[in-house]
Amino acid sequence: MSGVLAMILAGGEGKRLMPLTISRSKPSVPFGGSYRLIDFVLNNFVNSGFLRIYVLTQYKSQSLYMHLKNGWSVNGIPGAFIDAIPAQMRISREWYQGTADAIYQNLQFIEEQYPEHVAVFGSDHIYKMDIRQMVDYHKINDAALTVSALRLPIDICSKRFGVIEVNTQGQMIGFEEKPLKPKEIPGDPGFCLVSMGNYVFKANVLKRVLLKDKDFPDSSHDFGRDIIPKLFKEEKVMVYNMRDNKIIGENEDVYWRDVGTIDAYWSAHMDLLGEKPRFSMSNQKWPLHTFYPPLPPASFTDTYDHKSSVSQSLISAGCLIRGATINRSVIGFRCVAENGANVDGCVLIGDDKIGHGAKIRNAILDRYVEIAPGFSLGYDPQQDSKLIDKNNPKGVYISPQGIIVIPQGMRLGFD
């Protein structure tokens, strides 16, 4: 696959994930105890045999840069690289104005690699995809552009996704970016076909449309809003159905989760749990790589009056569970749960401490959060609401579904 260059868009600010994005970009938000959001698209490319990858960063990129440096080096493989490219204002004095502008401002890096095809993918979704299959489909159909798509219930599509219409050959014949009233798939009431935000372009087509788009003063310089709606009317744009993508060892049902909100982020974590999780991270045929710090295994000890109990949960390395009960939770690196503590339906991102006898439920704790002994969180809505400071948008947040988010470094229940 030497003729394919990957460009991963990783500059998202992630406003709807606040306060988790106070000090990091959306793609670098931790996920699943040991990973970052960007790890999933990187694993998709690497497991598919693509090792020429640029990662385009922008907002609060230091955390992401260090993660890539520590965990995604491909030194020693001739012609292979996974390189971060920060926003450098090479062409204008402005930040990236849209997804298409991010690629346009880095055309130089594409031209230096002489690819036949360029894969432009996002970095903030949870899924597995053999990208080779999409590239093969793109080549067989001699498409100018191929867009990956997924069938989703229409009631979750309004104002969230680009909605596609295709003919019987799979060619795009209609596209609307985040419409209020999405069009149903003909003959499939209640469902629509949505863009996953993953594109494979012929390199010469990509360069031509970007150069053309830059001269439109009314353009938002976005693939979904500007490039695709024009291109499918002029050239052959094919749609690759994600349900045709097969990976050995994976369920037949395709899993793809947009984790752009706190509720979606929490729900995606719950999908990792149980005897048969909706999204498995243990398929050895499709290994999920990340940066793993040098830590000892998690430790589980009983105390004089409590036994440690863990069920339906993921516990990361370096954790100390000392007579605590953990249920239906995902616990990140180096967390401590003390004697008699109870953690239920929670996501602990890492370096968190739950004091003895404390109870927390349906909460997300960013790093370095400390819960005082005996403190209760997630059991009394009125008491929880008192934690919110309306004058501090970076403080405690409670989602529409009642998920409580505690920002980095906060200490709760201490005088």
Summary of the structure (lengths in Angstrom):
residues: 415
radius of gyration: 22.5
end to end distance: 59.6
largest distance: 73.6
contacts: 1374
relative contact order: 0.12
helix: 22%
strand: 28%
